Amino acid sequence: GENVEQHPSTLSVQEGDSAVIKCTYSDSASNYFPWYKQELGKGPQLIIDIRSNVGEKKDQRIAVTLNKTAKHFSLHITETQPEDSAVYFCAATNAGGTSYGKLTFGQGTILTVHP
Amino acid sequence: GAGVSQTPSNKVTEKGKYVELRCDPISGHTALYWYRQSLGQGPEFLIYFQGTGAADDSGLPNDRFFAVRPEGSVSTLKIQRTERGDSAMYLCASSPTLTGELFFGEGSRLTVL
């Protein structure tokens, strides 16, 4: 089955700096890669996703890049703000015509943005 | 309601007891998923439903775990003969289609003493 590794496990930045979180996956057939933000006491919330036919996607301060050859993808947050502090999870799946919701998650990154 | 609703939010039980966790998805969402999240880990897939049927239950850890969705809306995750290792946050998510975004509830935290 799929295996997703995520680094770093913790990341501390100053407000206004950029933050980068990296993930690798094992199944070359995986074709959908979402990123989730989880705040304390809440369920994960989708912040951005990318499909395997795209190399990069951007939404305001958030961007995701995908390198299919190397089987890794990254989340980039620019101009970080204290409200970006949360746990971030990458995930991957081979939808294969069935479901994009059967995801394999990484272990998570605790991001702390200091004012 | 506006989002996915899960009850109870917290459940403490004793080893060997039976537990039911309920998920009320967003109205109109046909796909429903259950995940389990241990402390400090990412969620792990358990089972998903498309309508009333379990389309994939390959993530259920053993036959003590069972889930139903009899009318294609509310789902119940059932755990028999609970063990201390079952302690975790159980997350439910729903999606309008099989290729749509997942919307997670706030979870049910299960503690088995």
Interface residues (C-beta under 8 A of the other chain):
Chain A: V4 Q6 P34 Y36 G41 K42 G43 P44 Q45 L46 D49 F89 A91 A95 T98 S99 Y100 G101 K102 L103 T104 F105 G106 Q107 G108
Chain B: V4 A31 Y33 G40 Q41 G42 P43 E44 F45 Y48 Q50 A55 D56 L91 A93 S95 L98 T99 G100 E101 L102 F104 G105 E106 G107
